[in-house]
Amino acid sequence: MLFALASPLAAQAEPNPKHPWVDHLYPFVFYSPIDGFWLAGHYDWSSPMGFAERPEPSFGRVAFDAGASTQGSYLAVADAQAPAYWDGWRFGLTLSLIRANRLGYYGQGNNTIFDRDSAGSGRSYFYRVSRMTRSARLTVQRRVVGPLRVLVGGTVEHTAFRALPGISVFQRDSVGPFTDRVGRAGIVLDCRDLEVDPHRGVLAELLVGRGRGYTRTSASLHLYAHPLNRLILAARLGSENITGTAPLAAQQTMETSEGPIVALGGFRSLRGYYVGRFVGPGKIVGGVEARYGLVWAPRLLEVKLLAFYDAGRVFGPGESIRLTRHGLHAALGGGVAVAAMRNTLVILEGGKGTEGAQVTFATAWSF
């Protein structure tokens, strides 16, 4: 699924003598269930952490990614992250231009219907929409004490949707372009032993964001345990509530300290369902996962089998967000993951919900 030719270039000059910088350039090919095959290129200039006993993937990193898919999607992303370059501070700046040309759109609400016959001959895009996003996102975090950090940030984002050829659900709910300006603040408690591939620890977040005409409150809890030598157990619970008049683009995502994720549906929220399957201003999502090491050289090379259970639902405007079993959508699945060193992770997994199965290639854990 992934064919990468990694060619480290010569080490660059050292702007900080404590943290040498190196760069890498390589092409890669991967598959997405919504976009088909992608051909992309990646360049990064980073200050590696080496074997330091720290959770961050690197001291600092500047990366550029560009690619296009067989289904008309494309991306160009410039991402600068400094999680450990200055003691006690974390900085992140991301500039992106992304077109998701086959994003799911089934209508709004938790009880939207999926009818296979509606997407039959001549209606291939009945449950699809094209979304173009241009955004700039800045995040600054400051350690308060131990693993506790405070976060402030802002985003400027322009989103435009486009109906695909033929009849589609989106034509009924069509919305115009929207430019959003968001300020956010929150607290993050991060006790993970390693951020990219944690074996044990806790990640808890509470974030509040204010956009054009709406307020978003997001909370999540991730737990990791290592009860046996090769076995890692992970669990998560997350919720989000948007009050006011939220644009469709905001309802399609959940906010995290690392960036927004598409929810509900897809590998970051509800595996086994199409990306963007359920849309609403309120969301709950949960899951449990077991990861067992077949090849076990911790922090050097780990090959793991995984099994998971995901569940979640959305709530409509005016509904109270609550933990409930009523109306939950659930999926089971499994896969295989390869983790190398402290900053490389490749996952191939499949999940099955009530509407079929989805296979996903990813470079990060769902949680």
C-alpha positions as CSV (number, residue, x, y, z in Angstrom):
1,M,0.0,0.0,0.0
2,L,2.9,2.3,0.6
3,F,5.9,2.5,-1.8
4,A,8.4,5.1,-0.5
5,L,11.9,5.8,-1.7
6,A,13.4,7.7,1.2
7,S,16.7,9.5,0.4
8,P,18.1,11.5,3.3
9,L,19.9,14.5,1.9
10,A,23.0,16.0,3.4
11,A,22.6,17.4,6.9
12,Q,22.0,21.1,7.0
13,A,23.7,23.8,9.0
14,E,22.9,23.7,12.7
15,P,21.0,26.8,13.7
16,N,21.1,25.4,17.3
17,P,24.2,23.4,18.2
18,K,22.2,21.3,20.6
19,H,19.8,20.2,17.8
20,P,21.2,19.3,14.5
21,W,18.9,19.3,11.5
22,V,18.6,16.9,8.6
23,D,16.2,16.7,5.6
24,H,14.4,14.0,3.7
25,L,12.7,13.9,0.3
26,Y,10.7,11.1,-1.1
27,P,7.6,10.2,-3.3
28,F,4.9,7.9,-2.1
29,V,1.8,6.1,-3.2
30,F,-1.2,5.2,-1.1
31,Y,-4.9,4.3,-1.2
32,S,-7.9,6.0,0.3
33,P,-11.4,4.6,0.4
34,I,-12.9,7.9,-0.7
35,D,-10.2,9.1,-3.2
36,G,-8.7,6.0,-4.7
37,F,-4.9,6.0,-5.3
38,W,-2.8,9.0,-4.4
39,L,0.6,10.0,-5.9
40,A,2.3,12.4,-3.6
41,G,5.7,13.9,-2.6
42,H,7.1,14.7,0.8
43,Y,9.9,16.9,2.0
44,D,10.8,17.6,5.6
45,W,13.6,19.4,7.5
46,S,13.7,18.2,11.0
47,S,15.7,18.1,14.2
48,P,15.5,14.4,15.4
49,M,15.0,13.4,19.0
50,G,17.3,10.4,18.7
51,F,17.1,8.1,21.7
52,A,16.2,10.8,24.3
53,E,13.7,9.7,26.8
54,R,11.1,12.2,25.8
55,P,7.6,11.7,24.3
56,E,7.8,14.2,21.4
57,P,8.5,12.9,17.9
58,S,11.2,15.5,17.2
59,F,12.6,18.8,18.6
60,G,11.2,20.6,15.5
61,R,10.1,19.9,12.0
62,V,9.2,21.8,8.8
63,A,7.4,19.7,6.2
64,F,5.8,20.1,2.7
65,D,3.4,17.7,1.2
66,A,1.7,17.8,-2.2
67,G,-0.3,15.1,-4.0
68,A,-3.3,14.3,-6.2
69,S,-5.7,11.3,-6.4
70,T,-7.3,9.4,-9.1
71,Q,-10.7,10.8,-8.0
72,G,-9.8,14.4,-8.4
73,S,-8.8,15.2,-4.9
74,Y,-5.5,17.1,-4.3
75,L,-3.6,18.8,-1.5
76,A,-0.7,21.1,-0.8
77,V,0.3,21.5,2.9
78,A,3.1,23.4,4.6
79,D,3.4,22.4,8.2
80,A,5.9,23.7,10.9
81,Q,5.9,22.1,14.3
82,A,8.2,22.8,17.3
83,P,7.0,20.5,20.1
84,A,10.3,20.6,22.1
85,Y,12.7,23.1,20.5
86,W,12.2,25.6,23.3
87,D,11.8,24.2,26.8
88,G,8.2,24.4,28.0
89,W,6.7,25.7,24.7
90,R,5.1,24.1,21.7
91,F,4.4,26.0,18.5
92,G,2.5,24.8,15.4
93,L,1.7,26.6,12.1
94,T,-0.1,24.9,9.2
95,L,-1.0,26.3,5.8
96,S,-3.1,24.1,3.6
97,L,-5.0,23.9,0.3
98,I,-7.1,20.7,0.2
99,R,-9.8,19.5,-2.1
100,A,-11.7,16.4,-0.9
101,N,-13.5,15.5,-4.1
102,R,-15.5,12.5,-2.9
103,L,-16.4,13.5,0.7
104,G,-19.5,11.8,2.1
105,Y,-22.7,13.8,2.5
106,Y,-25.8,11.9,3.5
107,G,-27.7,14.8,5.0
108,Q,-27.7,16.2,8.5
109,G,-28.7,14.4,11.7
110,N,-28.2,11.0,13.3
111,N,-30.9,9.1,11.5
112,T,-30.0,9.9,7.9
113,I,-30.7,6.9,5.6
114,F,-28.3,5.0,3.4
115,D,-30.0,3.3,0.5
116,R,-27.8,1.4,-1.9
117,D,-30.3,1.6,-4.7
118,S,-30.1,5.4,-4.5
119,A,-26.5,5.3,-5.5
120,G,-27.0,3.0,-8.4
121,S,-26.5,3.5,-12.1
122,G,-26.4,7.1,-13.1
123,R,-26.3,8.3,-9.4
124,S,-22.8,7.4,-8.4
125,Y,-22.4,10.7,-6.5
126,F,-25.8,10.6,-4.7
127,Y,-24.0,10.6,-1.3
128,R,-21.0,12.6,-2.3
129,V,-19.9,16.2,-2.3
130,S,-16.7,18.0,-3.3
131,R,-15.2,20.3,-0.6
132,M,-12.4,22.8,-1.1
133,T,-10.6,24.2,2.0
134,R,-8.0,26.9,2.3
135,S,-6.7,27.4,5.8
136,A,-4.0,28.9,8.1
137,R,-3.9,27.5,11.6
138,L,-1.6,28.6,14.5
139,T,-1.4,26.9,17.9
140,V,0.8,27.8,20.9
141,Q,1.0,25.7,24.0
142,R,2.8,26.5,27.3
143,R,3.6,24.0,30.0
144,V,2.1,25.0,33.3
145,V,3.4,22.2,35.5
146,G,4.4,18.7,34.7
147,P,2.3,17.3,31.9
148,L,-0.3,20.1,32.1
149,R,-0.3,22.7,29.3
150,V,-2.5,25.7,28.3
151,L,-3.3,26.2,24.7
152,V,-4.3,29.2,22.6
153,G,-4.7,29.4,18.8
154,G,-6.4,30.8,15.8
155,T,-7.6,29.6,12.4
156,V,-8.6,31.4,9.2
157,E,-10.4,29.1,6.9
158,H,-12.3,29.4,3.6
159,T,-14.6,26.5,2.6
160,A,-16.5,26.0,-0.6
161,F,-18.6,23.0,-1.5
162,R,-19.4,21.8,-5.0
163,A,-22.2,19.4,-6.1
164,L,-20.9,16.5,-8.2
165,P,-22.5,15.6,-11.5
166,G,-26.0,14.0,-11.3
167,I,-28.5,13.9,-8.5
168,S,-27.2,14.1,-4.9
169,V,-28.3,14.7,-1.4
170,F,-26.2,17.8,-1.2
171,Q,-28.2,19.5,-3.9
172,R,-31.1,19.6,-1.4
173,D,-29.0,21.2,1.3
174,S,-26.6,23.2,-0.9
175,V,-24.7,25.9,1.0
176,G,-22.5,28.7,-0.3
177,P,-18.8,29.4,0.4
178,F,-18.0,30.4,4.0
179,T,-14.9,32.2,5.5
180,D,-14.4,31.4,9.2
181,R,-12.2,33.1,11.7
182,V,-11.8,31.0,14.9
183,G,-10.1,31.8,18.2
184,R,-9.6,28.9,20.6
185,A,-8.2,28.2,24.1
186,G,-8.0,25.2,26.3
187,I,-6.0,22.9,28.6
188,V,-4.2,19.7,27.7
189,L,-3.0,17.0,30.1
190,D,-0.6,14.7,28.3
191,C,1.1,11.8,30.2
192,R,1.8,9.6,27.1
193,D,5.2,7.9,27.1
194,L,5.4,8.5,23.3
195,E,3.1,10.7,21.3
196,V,3.2,8.9,17.9
197,D,2.9,5.4,19.3
198,P,2.0,5.4,23.0
199,H,2.3,2.3,25.1
200,R,1.0,3.8,28.3
201,G,-0.4,7.1,29.6
202,V,-3.3,9.6,29.4
203,L,-4.2,12.4,27.0
204,A,-7.1,14.6,28.2
205,E,-8.2,17.8,26.5
206,L,-10.8,20.5,27.0
207,L,-11.0,23.2,24.3
208,V,-13.3,26.1,23.6
209,G,-13.4,27.8,20.2
210,R,-15.3,30.9,19.0
211,G,-16.1,31.2,15.2
212,R,-18.4,33.3,13.1
213,G,-21.7,33.0,14.8
214,Y,-21.0,29.9,16.9
215,T,-19.1,28.5,19.9
216,R,-17.5,25.0,19.9
217,T,-16.7,23.1,23.1
218,S,-14.7,19.9,22.7
219,A,-13.5,17.4,25.3
220,S,-11.7,14.1,25.0
221,L,-10.0,11.4,27.1
222,H,-7.5,8.8,25.7
223,L,-6.2,6.0,27.9
224,Y,-3.3,3.7,27.2
225,A,-2.3,0.6,29.2
226,H,0.5,-2.0,28.8
227,P,-0.6,-4.9,31.0
228,L,1.5,-7.6,29.2
229,N,4.8,-7.5,27.5
230,R,3.5,-7.3,23.9
231,L,-0.1,-6.2,24.6
232,I,-1.2,-2.6,24.5
233,L,-4.8,-1.6,25.3
234,A,-6.2,1.8,24.3
235,A,-9.6,3.5,24.9
236,R,-11.1,6.9,24.1
237,L,-14.2,9.0,24.8
238,G,-14.9,12.3,23.1
239,S,-17.7,14.8,22.9
240,E,-18.4,18.1,21.2
241,N,-21.1,20.7,21.3
242,I,-21.6,23.6,18.9
243,T,-24.0,26.3,19.9
244,G,-25.2,29.2,17.7
245,T,-25.4,29.0,13.9
246,A,-22.6,26.7,12.9
247,P,-21.7,26.4,9.2
248,L,-21.7,22.9,7.6
249,A,-17.9,22.8,7.5
250,A,-17.7,23.2,11.2
251,Q,-20.3,20.5,11.9
252,Q,-18.3,18.1,9.8
253,T,-15.3,18.1,12.1
254,M,-14.3,17.7,15.8
255,E,-11.6,19.9,17.3
256,T,-8.4,18.6,18.9
257,S,-5.2,20.1,20.0
258,E,-3.5,18.5,17.0
259,G,-6.0,19.8,14.5
260,P,-9.6,19.1,13.4
261,I,-10.7,15.6,12.5
262,V,-13.6,14.6,10.2
263,A,-16.5,13.4,12.4
264,L,-18.5,11.4,12.4
265,G,-17.3,8.6,10.0
266,G,-13.8,7.7,8.8
267,F,-10.6,6.3,10.4
268,R,-10.2,9.2,12.9
269,S,-13.7,8.9,14.4
270,L,-15.9,6.0,13.4
271,R,-14.1,3.3,11.4
272,G,-16.3,1.1,9.3
273,Y,-18.4,4.0,8.0
274,Y,-17.7,6.3,5.1
275,V,-15.8,9.5,5.8
276,G,-18.3,12.2,6.8
277,R,-21.2,9.8,7.2
278,F,-23.0,11.6,10.0
279,V,-23.2,15.4,10.5
280,G,-24.5,17.4,13.4
281,P,-23.5,20.2,15.8
282,G,-23.3,17.7,18.7
283,K,-21.2,14.5,18.8
284,I,-20.1,11.7,21.0
285,V,-17.5,9.1,20.0
286,G,-15.9,6.2,21.9
287,G,-13.8,3.2,21.2
288,V,-11.5,0.5,22.5
289,E,-8.5,-1.1,20.8
290,A,-6.1,-4.0,21.5
291,R,-2.7,-3.9,19.9
292,Y,-0.5,-7.0,20.0
293,G,3.2,-7.1,19.0
294,L,4.2,-9.8,16.5
295,V,7.7,-8.3,16.1
296,W,8.7,-6.6,19.3
297,A,11.8,-4.4,19.5
298,P,10.3,-1.5,21.4
299,R,11.1,1.9,20.0
300,L,13.1,0.4,17.1
301,L,10.6,-1.8,15.2
302,E,7.2,-3.1,16.2
303,V,4.8,-5.0,14.0
304,K,1.4,-5.2,15.6
305,L,-2.0,-6.8,15.0
306,L,-4.9,-4.7,16.2
307,A,-8.6,-5.2,16.8
308,F,-11.1,-2.4,17.6
309,Y,-14.6,-1.4,18.4
310,D,-15.9,2.1,17.6
311,A,-19.2,3.7,18.4
312,G,-20.7,7.2,18.2
313,R,-23.6,9.4,17.2
314,V,-24.4,13.0,16.4
315,F,-27.1,15.3,17.9
316,G,-29.1,17.8,16.1
317,P,-29.6,21.6,17.0
318,G,-31.1,22.0,20.4
319,E,-30.5,18.4,21.5
320,S,-28.6,17.9,24.8
321,I,-25.3,16.1,24.4
322,R,-25.3,13.1,26.7
323,L,-23.7,9.6,27.1
324,T,-26.4,7.2,25.8
325,R,-26.7,3.8,24.1
326,H,-29.7,5.1,22.1
327,G,-29.0,5.8,18.5
328,L,-25.3,4.7,18.6
329,H,-23.6,3.6,15.3
330,A,-21.0,0.9,15.9
331,A,-18.3,-0.9,14.0
332,L,-15.8,-3.7,14.5
333,G,-12.5,-4.3,12.7
334,G,-8.8,-5.0,12.8
335,G,-5.6,-4.5,11.0
336,V,-1.8,-4.4,11.1
337,A,0.5,-1.6,12.1
338,V,4.3,-1.0,11.7
339,A,6.0,1.4,14.0
340,A,9.6,2.4,13.5
341,M,11.7,4.5,15.8
342,R,9.8,7.2,17.5
343,N,8.1,9.1,14.6
344,T,7.1,6.6,11.9
345,L,3.8,4.7,11.9
346,V,2.0,2.9,9.0
347,I,-1.4,1.2,9.5
348,L,-3.6,-0.9,7.2
349,E,-7.0,-1.6,8.8
350,G,-10.5,-2.5,7.9
351,G,-13.8,-2.0,9.7
352,K,-17.4,-3.1,9.2
353,G,-20.5,-1.2,10.3
354,T,-24.1,-1.7,9.3
355,E,-23.6,-0.2,5.9
356,G,-20.7,-2.3,4.7
357,A,-17.0,-2.3,5.2
358,Q,-14.2,0.3,4.8
359,V,-10.5,-0.3,4.3
360,T,-8.1,2.4,5.3
361,F,-4.4,3.2,5.0
362,A,-3.2,5.6,7.7
363,T,0.0,7.1,9.2
364,A,-1.5,7.8,12.7
365,W,-3.5,5.9,15.2
366,S,-7.2,6.6,15.2
367,F,-6.6,7.6,18.9
